[in-house]
Amino acid sequence: MSTRAAQFSARVTRREPLTDHLVRLVLDGLDGFESTGVADEWVGLVVPGQFQVRYYTVRSFSGGEVVLDVVVHDTGLVTEWAMRDCVGDTVTITEPKSSFAPPADAAWLLLVGDLTAMPAIARILEAHHDLPTYVLAEVPDDLAGYLPDHADVTWLAPPAPGQSALAEVVEGIEWPAGEGYFWMAGESAQMRAIRKHLMREIGLPTSHYDVMGYWRATAGRQPRAVDPGPIWRAGKAAGKSDEQIWAEYDAAREASDG
């Protein structure tokens, strides 16, 4: 049986700049596409003239339309395409994957991320408005109104363009009382540091957090080019520890960035 992810052809019907660094793309024509229903789901995207896949959060899926909020930067496969008038272009997306899975008894959510994580955080907040939620958002733009207003949000400025200091921020936080769920996404080196911190210093059970690298500072703000799903499933099937699995994922991302 093939393990290749299903692919869908889609057409860009709308393009809307949200900020200097965030562009909304609306896709339709996705016959057979089914959402996972999980708030941080992502799809692989292949744009015209390219063959490499880049992964993006599905900001929403409704009425047969997929909405992707794409972070744009100085250069990159998708940036150069998304910065121009791409309405009417045909793209390819893969079947969605997801990993956000708070325990049923979670009493709170703590969501941390840079600009690349904002689409997922916004969707998580919409889907889990019944839980007390705390957000640490490291963004270069004014995103007032982008996140639902029921969350307790602390806005942080990046230390420099193309850089992140979220690991230091998280290492200094005061954790909410009781059992909850921690979700974080952003620059890969920052995420590696936080996974080690959670495992070795905090001792948080792996069922109570999800931390994923979306881009690498040394390679520029490129979206992730490696789907973590297959690596995670293969590692679990082989009996590897979470730390070993994430190390393999990080190594695969570094190899793909070449």
N, C-alpha and C positions, 0 to 999 in steps of 0.2 A: 504494500500500500504506500502510495506517495505521501510524504509529509510536507510537500510544498504548499505554502499558503495560497488559498484561493485569491484570484485577482479580479478586479472589476474595472471596467472602463467608465470614466465619468467626464462630464463637461463642466467647465467653470461658467456659472451663470451670473455671479456677482463678485465684485472685488471692492472692498471698503477699507481704506486706511483708518486704523483706530488711533494710533499714535505714530511718532516718528519711527518706531521700531516694531510695530505690530500691525499686520495686515490681515483682514478677514477675507477668506475665500469661501464661497458657497458652491458646492458641487451637486449635480443631479445626474439622472440617467443611470443610476446604480442598480440595475436589475439583479435581484437576488441578494443584495447586501442586507445583512442582519446585524444590528447592534448587540453587543454583549450585555448592555444595560448597566455596566459597571462604570463608575464615574471617571476613572482615569484611563479609559480605553484609548488605544492608539492604533494608527494604521500606517503602513508603509506607503510612501508617495513617490511616484516616478513622473517627472515633468517632461514636456516635449524636448527632444534633442538630447536626452540623457538616458542612461541605463542603470545608474546607481539608485538605490532605494534610500530614502531618508524617512525617519519616523516622526509622526506628529500626533498630538492629542486630538481626539474628536471633541471639539467644544460642544457640539450638539448634533443630534440626528432626529429629524422629525419630517414627516410628510415626504419621505424619500430623498431629503436633502441632507448632506453632510456638511457641517460647518467646521473649517479649520482656521484657527487664529495662528498665523505664521510669524515667527520672529525673524526680522530681516536685519542684516548687518552689512559690513563693508563688501564682502565677497562671498560666493558660495553657489552651489548648484541651484538651489531653490531660490535664494535671494535674488539673483540676477533675473530670474524668470518672474518672480512674484512682484518685483518692483516696477514692472511695466504693465501695460494693459493686457492682461492674460484672459479676459472674458472671451468665451467661445473656444478656448483651447481644450483639447482632450488630454486627460491625464489617466494614470493607472493608480489604483490604490489596492492594498491587500486587505484580507479579512481582518477585523479588529481583534486585538488582544488586550488584556487588562490584568491588573494585579492588586488593586485596592480592595482590602478584605479585613475590615475591622471586626474584632470579636463581637459576638452578639451582646455581650454584657459591657461593652465599652461605655464609659461614663463621659468621655470627652474625646475631642480630636485636636491634635496639634499638627498644623500644616506649615511647611517651610519650603520656600523655593525662590528662585530668581525669576526673571521675566519669562524664561522658557517654561516654567511650571505654572504660570498664571492661568492658562486655559483649563488645566486639570483642576487646579484649586477652585476656580470659579464653579466648575461643574460639580465638584465634590460638595461645595457649600450649598448648592441648589438641591442636591440629592439628599443631604443629611442635615437639614435645617433644624432637626429635632434635638441635636446634640450640642452642648456647649463647645464652641470651636474657637481656637486661637490660631492666628496666622502671623508668620513672620515673612514679609515680602520684600525681597531685595530687587528693586527695579529702578531703571534710569528715567522712566517717564511718569507723568501724572496719570495714574490709573483710577482716579476718582470715578466711581460709578461702575467700574468693571467688575468688581467683586460684590456679591450680595451684601447688604448692609447689616445683616444680623450677626456677622462674625466680628470678633475682637481682633483688629488688624494693626500690627506695628509695621510701618513703612520704613525701609532701610535703603540708603543710597549705596550703590556699589562703590568699592574703594577706588576704582579706576575703570575706564572703559575696557570691556572684555575681561574683567577680573571679578572675583567673588570672595567674600569673607564670611560666608555662612557657617563654616565649621566652627570658627571661633565664637560666633554668636550662639550657636546651639550648645556648645560646651559650657557656656556661662548662664544658660537659662535656669529658671526655677520651675521644676516640673509640677504640673497640676496634681492634686491629691487623687488617690484612687487609681483604678485601672482604666487605661485609655488606649488610643492608637495614634502613632506618630507616622506621618507620611512626609517625605522630603524628596525633591528632585532639583537638579541643577548641574553645576560644573563637576566633572568626574572626580578630580582630586579632592574636592570638598566632600563629596559623597563617600569616598573611600575612608576619609578621616572620621566621618560621623558614624559609619558602620562599625569601625573599630571602637569608637567611643561607646556606642550603645552596647556592643557585645562585651567589652572588657571592663569599662568603668561603671556604666549604669546597670548592666546585667539585665537589660530588657529582653523578654522572650521574643524570639523571632516572629511569633504570631501576632505581636503587638507593634510591629513597625514594617515599613516598606521604604527603602532608600535607593534611588536610581540615578545614575549619571546620564545627563542628557547631552552634554557637550564637553569639549576639552579646551581649556584656556590656551594651551600651547599651540593648538591647531586652529585657533579662531573659534568664533561662536557658531560652529557647525552643528546642525541637529544630529541626533544619534543615528549612526549608520548600521547598528547591530541590534537586532530584535532580542531582548533578554529572555523571552519566553522559552525558546528551544533549549538554551543553555541551562536555564533553571530546571526545566523538566528532566533533562538528561542527567544533570548533577544529582537531583533527588533520587532518580532511578538507580544511580550508581552508588548511593549511600554517602555522598559527599556532604561535608558540613556547609552551612550557609556561607561562612567566610571563604571556603575553598571555591564555592560556586561564584560568588561575587568577584573573587580574584580572577577567575577564568573569564567572566564577562568583561572586566576592566581590560584584561590582556587582549581580548578580541576587539574591543573598541580601539585600543592603541594600534593594533595591527591594521584595522580598517582605515584609520586616519593616515597610516603609512608615513 
